[in-house]
Amino acid sequence: MQLKAKLFRTINAAPLSTSIHRPFTTTNNRAAEQSCLALLQNCDCLPKLVQVPAHILKLGLRNNPLVLTKFASTSSDLDAIDYASAFVFSSDADTRLYDAFLFNTIIRAYAQTSHSKHNAVYYYKLMLEYGVLPNKFTYPFVLKACAGLGTLNLGKQVHGWVLKIGFDTDLHVQNTTVHMYCCCGGGIEFARMLFDEMPKLDSVSWSAMIGGYARLGMSTDAVGLFRKMQISGVRPDEITMVSVLSACTDLGALELGKWVESYIEKEKVQKSVELCNALIDMFAKCGDVDKALRLFRNMSVRTIVSWTSVIVGMAVHGRGLEAVSLFEEMKGSEIAPDDVALIGLLSACSHSGLVEEGRKYFNSMTREFSIVPKIEHYGCMVDLFSRAGLVKEALEFVQKMPIEPNPIIWRTLITACRAHGKLNLGESIVKQLIRNDPMRESNYVLLSNIYAKMLQWEKKTKIREVMGQKGMRKIPGSTMIELDNEIYEFVAGDKTHNRYQEIYEMVDEMGKKIKRAGYVPITSNVLLDINEEDKEDALNRHSEKLAIAFALLKTPPGTPIRIVKNLRVCGDCHSATKFISKIYNRVITVRDRNRFHHFSNGLCSCKDFWGLQKLELHVDCLNGAKPGVTQVWFFLHQALLSPTIIISKVSSSHAT
């Protein structure tokens, strides 16, 4: 910043007297141009750049568009475009000779910045004011700036200028316009309309539209459009495939992701580092983290993104010790950890209950890596303490934070309070959240659930009524499953599927079999004021169970089952899925909002560390029924295998 300030002072102090502008012949002019261009060609640092304006003035090239264009381009390469534009458009400049190439260079430079994209639009408007006619290269730069700003109305204005001036038939301009609309809130439909009207589509056109869908989470549309691209005969490039893999990742569609990988191999799509990273991320987040690790090991060049992807992959699969090992390996390489890698590492510690390791790495961030913890790092620590049942420590940690906790941290703490019986504390925190942000529906859902836990049904009902009055609704739980190259989605109580009667019959069969094996419904997960029988029926209609039942109907015995839940899997479905995996001899992989659960032979890979379980096995929880020996032994077996399960009460009269 000090050097840039010095550059501006140099411009302001430079002598601008016309006496230094000596008359030149055409030959001398050309020689002066070449001298200045050569000087700029060798200009590779800011101290050299600061000397150039004096040469330009001395040689009489103050208004030479060729020299000024090269000066602006060089300044942009050195991240000093503000310096160049201040010189080019200073008050004494004679802009009558300025041309489109000079303006395009400055507009492009600002469009490429992360903080000054609005200046690209400013200089475009200035270009029009000066009467300089834009060319077909101008608009892709301006539209790129609009995409970065994400302002739909501004993008529409620029699109209007494109139509008025007549560059709307240029393919490059069309592609950038599609990209611009995809990046502006509410613009995706305009992008698709323009895309559908384009007479010619190249790989960039398809990539822009597919990428737009993928970024917005419209993954089904992205995959569908990619299939149309294949039919059209346009060969995709690595940029297209990165977007398609992102869509597969979002859907949790492992089989589709495998097909995309084979397609990349078959079509010999260039495997850039970015594409390899996308493959690693896809396999890790679609359930095959071992394949992700193999791809990572086979990479000849690894970036920080490569390391972070595989560390995060281990984290969401609950393989915290392996994530820690990979992080230590990264430290030994030439790749320096960044703040994102540390978020992945702390998340791995959280999912695996590595409290002391998490403390150690958090405390070493500033000392060892010179990284100041951000709100996300603090959030990981609150999550770490909360999952481990250390609610008091989590609260003390939040109170000592040097930065203001965000709502996500408070909601994490509230969830911990609810899970561990600190309901009054949770109620007071969530009420404060509602006062601070009265229009966020998740806050009301949290308070409603706390009242249900406290059996205060009237207060729960009132909260739901308030949500209705404010036009709020709870995000419904849904589960997706990929079978035979199709993706099916279920919601609780779903009857839209054409085989729903068979699915419900299978759900009933599952329920009977797992009960005989010792499964006890966790009816406390049903936050409704209804009788126990109705609660059990509500649990049986959860979307996870419907998806698993559908998979049992559609696949041969022994076939692995993979499902994706948009919310956190509930405690009852977690318990039921363990029984289902054993009774039906299936490996069942569940990806929920937080992590993966791999169920096999009655056990889960998370060792029940997805949330502290406080289980009570006594007459009341069984509606007065005497628990059988199988139920008691299964409960004790789970308690021994799951260090986070607390045996609260086992009646000795029934445990014989």
Salt bridges, closest charged atoms under 4 A:
ASP44 OD1 - LYS48 NZ 3.19
ASP92 OD1 - ARG62 NH2 3.37
ASP94 OD2 - ARG96 NH2 2.71
ASP196 OD1 - ARG192 NE 2.99
GLU255 OE2 - LYS258 NZ 3.69
GLU255 OE2 - ARG562 NH1 3.89
GLU261 OE1 - LYS291 NZ 2.93
GLU265 OE2 - LYS271 NZ 2.55
ASP281 OD1 - LYS285 NZ 3.17
ASP290 OD1 - ARG319 NH2 2.96
GLU322 OE2 - ARG319 NE 2.75
GLU328 OE1 - LYS331 NZ 3.33
GLU329 OE2 - ARG297 NH1 2.64
ASP339 OD2 - LYS374 NZ 2.79
GLU356 OE2 - ARG359 NE 3.30
GLU368 OE2 - LYS331 NZ 2.93
ASP383 OD2 - ARG387 NE 2.75
GLU393 OE2 - ARG359 NH1 2.08
GLU427 OE2 - LYS431 NZ 3.24
ASP437 OD2 - ARG440 NE 3.16
ASP484 OD2 - LYS554 NZ 3.59
GLU502 OE1 - ARG499 NH2 2.99
ASP508 OD1 - ARG541 NH1 3.64
GLU509 OE2 - LYS513 NZ 3.43
GLU532 OE2 - LYS535 NZ 3.94
GLU536 OE1 - LYS515 NZ 2.54
ASP537 OD1 - ARG541 NH1 3.52
GLU544 OE2 - LYS565 NZ 2.97
ASP572 OD2 - LYS545 NZ 2.72
ASP592 OD2 - HIS597 NE2 3.40
ASP608 OD1 - HIS574 ND1 3.46
ASP608 OD2 - LYS578 NZ 3.18
GLU616 OE1 - HIS618 NE2 2.98
ASP620 OD2 - HIS618 ND1 3.85
